[in-house]
Amino acid sequence: MDRRERLILACAAIAGIFLLVQLGALAFVELTPDGLQETEDGGNPTLSLALVVAMLGMTVVMLVALRYGGQSVLRGFILLASVYISFFALDVLVPSLFTPAVGGQTVPVLALAGAIGIGVALYVYPEWYVLDTAGVVMGVGAAGLFGVNFGILPTVVLLSVLAVYDAISVYGTEHMLTLASGVMEMRVPVVLVVPLSLSYSFLDTDPPDAVESDADVTGEPASGADSGDLATSDGGRESTTDDTGDEPTDSVDPVSGGADGTDGSDGGPDTEHRELTAAELDALGPDGIADLDPERVAALDSSVLESVDETTREALGEASPDRDAMFIGLGDAIMPTVLVASAAFYVETDPVVSAFGIPATLPALTAMVGTLTGLVALLWLVTRGRAHAGLPLLNGGAIAGYLLGAIASGLTLAEALDLTGIL
């Protein structure tokens, strides 16, 4: 199986994980008891602003902890949060086959044992499939809990604000880079890992270059886990220039080093470190690319990767270091799914459709489709050569899909956004 086929399979696996979280959230909403709805006014848009402030505060706390050696405390907190959120998900979804009474209260033994088992597995052996399993359960619990407590308006406000913030934190301030690198090293379920090879081990792999250079991989909400920008592990690219600060020109031979076939020793560009152009890479061919320093390949800018021909791009993929997995932040799966759950819980429209046997309103179903459409676009961008902020496409797709479904169900735009009591 060549790299392209492995990438397609990994992308399909990521889409499958998203679908599991979405279907689990729909089931959570269908089965959830009334006691899990903690907010008295789920339509209050200030709920979303309060949550954003809390997320920003958690981000600051995590950055401070990483900077001043608090990784162990932070990891312990995230693992406890994982157990807590998993318990809520399992308590709703797992049948209550054995619920003995303790102190007059029934104890959901299976859900409690499952949540504790997830926590122990994450602590003892946080391999990629353990992280992914925990991530799906946590994603269902977090999206379901937010969905039944946040009405449509605060959910749309929340997703819009987080999409803007995600873009700023990745393409602007880039402060998520430090956070992403730190949490990857802690091996905690704030990131979903999809390997590109059967031999891949997350435990034996250093954090990917995408985290350390040009793009963030995790992100923000979910248990202190973030929006999560997606990257392949051959990840982000950094543009480089020659020692003089000038952009390299096509006249420099990539193999011999100097212009016009010279060795580059007479004051020419530092061809051992400067970035190669698309024309030079195409001229090298697969064999020449295989002889390049892998770190030099990893430093190529995404614009160069998009300009080379298909054969060259495949050769560059094979020559890139740490190319054995794709990563996506758990928050990328959770946040758009909050709208799916909210639409299923708060919006009462006809027709009610079935999503793999789970009843859902049309707006909830189209929000799912919109999220998956945004995911396809995101994965396409990522496989072109660099990481990207995930929430702008994912949240945008979810909101657009929801609105289309709501209008198709006969709601006005004001009704779809729950603005009738405000306007």
Stockholm file with secondary structure:
# STOCKHOLM 1.0

chainA/1-423         MDRRERLILACAAIAGIFLLVQLGALAFVELTPDGLQETEDGGNPTLSLALVVAMLGMTVVMLVALRYGGQSVLRGFILLASVYISFFALDVLVPSLFTPAVGGQTVPVLALAGAIGIGVALYVYPEWYVLDTAGVVMGVGAAGLFGVNFGILPTVVLLSVLAVYDAISVYGTEHMLTLASGVMEMRVPVVLVVPLSLSYSFLDTDPPDAVESDADVTGEPASGADSGDLATSDGGRESTTDDTGDEPTDSVDPVSGGADGTDGSDGGPDTEHRELTAAELDALGPDGIADLDPERVAALDSSVLESVDETTREALGEASPDRDAMFIGLGDAIMPTVLVASAAFYVETDPVVSAFGIPATLPALTAMVGTLTGLVALLWLVTRGRAHAGLPLLNGGAIAGYLLGAIASGLTLAEALDLTGIL
#=GR chainA/1-423 SS CCHHHHHHHHHHHHHHHHHHHHHHHHHHHHHCCGGGCCCSCTTCTHHHHHHHHHHHHHHHHHHHHHHTTCHHHHHHHHHHHHHHHHHHHHHHHSCCSCCCEETTEECCHHHHHHHHHHHHHHHHCCCHHHHHHHHHHHHHHHHHHHHHHSCHHHHHHHHHHHHHHHHIIIIISCTHHHHHHHHHHHTCTTEEEEESSTTCCSTTSCCCHHHHTTCCSSCSCSTTCCCCCBEETTCCCCCCCCTTSCCCCTTBCTTTCSBTTCCSCSSCCCTTTSCCCHHHHHHHHHHHHHTSCHHHHHTCCHHHHHHSCHHHHHHHHHHSSSCSEEEEEHHHHHHHHHHHHHHHHHCCCSCEEEETTEEEEHHHHHHHHHHHHHHHHHHHHHHTTSCBCSHHHHHHHHHHHHHHHHHHTTCCHHHHTTCTTTC
#=GC SS_cons         CCHHHHHHHHHHHHHHHHHHHHHHHHHHHHHCCGGGCCCSCTTCTHHHHHHHHHHHHHHHHHHHHHHTTCHHHHHHHHHHHHHHHHHHHHHHHSCCSCCCEETTEECCHHHHHHHHHHHHHHHHCCCHHHHHHHHHHHHHHHHHHHHHHSCHHHHHHHHHHHHHHHHIIIIISCTHHHHHHHHHHHTCTTEEEEESSTTCCSTTSCCCHHHHTTCCSSCSCSTTCCCCCBEETTCCCCCCCCTTSCCCCTTBCTTTCSBTTCCSCSSCCCTTTSCCCHHHHHHHHHHHHHTSCHHHHHTCCHHHHHHSCHHHHHHHHHHSSSCSEEEEEHHHHHHHHHHHHHHHHHCCCSCEEEETTEEEEHHHHHHHHHHHHHHHHHHHHHHTTSCBCSHHHHHHHHHHHHHHHHHHTTCCHHHHTTCTTTC
//
